[in-house]
């Protein structure tokens, strides 16, 4: 790897040379906008938790469930409230478990709804511990696996997106704050920066550094990226050296000190 020379001579800030844990404070000029985002995203995270529960429930029913034969006792179609343009098709199924009768209304595809007349025999799969908890029609012609599979795929996509967002707005700020308190300071070098346009503009800075056993000039350097605010983005130059704080146990958790929302207090 070619050795990249910094544009400036940089020394580690004196407040970071004090023994950890360090006292910290909010860095001037850094707002608490993330707090508003955290509040806004809470309902979406709760939906993700519910979808995880739904996914586990469906998985348990399909893999561990018990089958029973039932029959259709009623059918109906209706338009859901809201702006949905799709009509809902529903069949109510009655089945027996250990001498006890259960009924469940199941949404079915429009293509098979006409075949589910009253009295049609169907197979139902359910959890023995909770026979009335979301029993699933498993007859292949009713496309139950396809229908449940579509909901499970949606749940996985939603939870994956919320997982990434949750990491960024809940977990990462806590890790960054801990780095200011007890992170190991080293000198790194800025290698690139990008401003990505969307509904807003996302600013990010790429940099490389070595742990205390290496340096940013060695082949064992660590490449990383940090999302920063506009002021820090424009104040940062490609090729300049900066102070990087990293977790000694997990060096991939790191940040550029001067771009962080908190700063150490230079006091005893």
HELIX and SHEET records of a PDB file:
HELIX    1   1 UNK A   14  UNK A   16  5                                   3    
HELIX    2   2 UNK A   33  UNK A   64  1                                  32    
HELIX    3   3 UNK A  110  UNK A  113  1                                   4    
HELIX    4   4 UNK A  140  UNK A  142  5                                   3    
HELIX    5   5 UNK A  144  UNK A  166  1                                  23    
HELIX    6   6 UNK A  167  UNK A  171  3                                   5    
HELIX    7   7 UNK A  172  UNK A  182  1                                  11    
HELIX    8   8 UNK A  230  UNK A  235  1                                   6    
HELIX    9   9 UNK A  257  UNK A  259  5                                   3    
SHEET    1   A 2 UNK A  24  UNK A  26  0                                        
SHEET    2   A 2 UNK A 262  UNK A 264 -1                                        
SHEET    1   B 5 UNK A 100  UNK A 107  0                                        
SHEET    2   B 5 UNK A  87  UNK A  97 -1                                        
SHEET    3   B 5 UNK A  66  UNK A  79 -1                                        
SHEET    4   B 5 UNK A 121  UNK A 126 -1                                        
SHEET    5   B 5 UNK A 136  UNK A 137 -1                                        
SHEET    1   C 5 UNK A 222  UNK A 228  0                                        
SHEET    2   C 5 UNK A 201  UNK A 209 -1                                        
SHEET    3   C 5 UNK A 184  UNK A 197 -1                                        
SHEET    4   C 5 UNK A 241  UNK A 246 -1                                        
SHEET    5   C 5 UNK A 254  UNK A 256 -1                                        
END                                                                             
